[in-house]
């Protein structure tokens, strides 16, 4: 009876083993796919690092740091990692918890007594853990116009949070929040007596040997990628915007070489080459889901092996082909990235890009599939199809707007009468001026936010953002409301996009003379 069993094993098990990919062949497949992705989407640049069994098994750059120039990306090229910075904030908090200087369930008011939410009860109940788990009741990206390319300090930003109205009850629904991570950064500063950047440098970056990683865009050196997007009508390189006020949420720039050390630390439960940066107990805390996220039917059809998705602290967690995935993405103008951990495979990776193409997500999906031996799937072809559908949808929407436009109308007033300063208690002042026979809109706390207003119909004007604006906004509109005295009294800004909620602003006219 044993011989048939042995023969069965020989025929069916050994062939499976012989056809399984070696690590080298997996890395070769990833490398070839990355080259195809960079060609498909026109680059400009990308860098990838992969960690397996506490070793960096792959670190490589593709394309160029700046469009049209021979400036090759390599493993040491700096990219803005944007929201991947959040995991450094939660790690910094974990260090302070380890030292007994704070607890996750401490009330934020104990450290930031002047910080207020819209609801006084939420202010009194808000904990440090709440700050970093996206469950405070605010809308996803609510208030982000306060830090994005704005001149507000972090303290000024947090003073304005009290004006943001919640969209759900406290601790009941997910709403991605950058402002709460700014508050978390302030807690770190209050407890440690150091700046957020200083504490992260001293307690995380330096011990890990992440020497190239920087805080802010002040001094990036020569080997740094420039961001790119199509905000000027075609792909162009961009200057780095001002995100200094968002330090606890988006501040860091790094390379895949440096971030591979960060991945090793996370997979090592807080330990790197014998140094315990934060404890195993805190590593466990950081990677646990504290809020469940709903999975839509469409998302499930795209990934039918996913059964749960949750919000951890500075990370998101979900299952994929039987493995727990811990990840986070990052996005700023012209810079998109991913950090992914797969603990059961003792593997993780980083993808950094300097464009807004889907290439970063394509490579994340591809590398994840290869590392968990998932069935083959051409994510790049799917992404190409998605881009085509999205462009068709935008064209259809614009055509519908064109059709709805009422021809032959004129503004109710002479252009000069719309000019003035319009104030919003959350954001600040917006100035409308008449220049060379046209209206111009300037967001005063964000000097780069300048747009020409072109008459559309009645008292509605289409927004034509100038090249100083890095964000690739689709078509948007401004409508002036007229009061009972025939004077403009409020701006209504209808600017669709995926990141900034202009509907939170209610700018009311406060001065006409300020237009001069």
Secondary structure, 3 states (H helix, E strand, C coil): CHHHHHHHHHHHHHHHHHHCCCHHHHHHHHHHHHHHHHHHCCCCEEEEEEEECCEEEEEEEEEECCCCCCCECCCCCEEECHHHHHHHHHHHHHHHHHCCCCCCCCEHHHCCCCCCCCCHHHHHHCEHHHHCCCCCCCCCCCCHHHCCCCCCCHHHHHHHHHHCCCCCCCCCCCCCCCHHHHHHHHHHHHHHCCCHHHHHHHHHHHHHCCCCCEECCCCCCCCECCEEECCCCCCEEECCCCCHHHHHHHCEEECHHHHHHHHHHHHCCCEECCEECCCHHHHHHHCCCCEECCCCHHHHHHCCCCCCEEECCCCEEEEECCEEEEEEEEEECCEEEEEEEEHHHCEEEEEEECCCCCHHHHHHHHHHHHHCCCCCCCHHHHHHHHHHHHHHHHHHHHHHHHHHCCCCCCCCCCHHHHCEEEEECCCEEEEEEEECCEEEEEECCCCCCEEEEEEEECCEEEEEECCCCCCCCCCEEEEEEECCCCCEEEEEEEECCCCCCHHHCCCEEEECHHHC
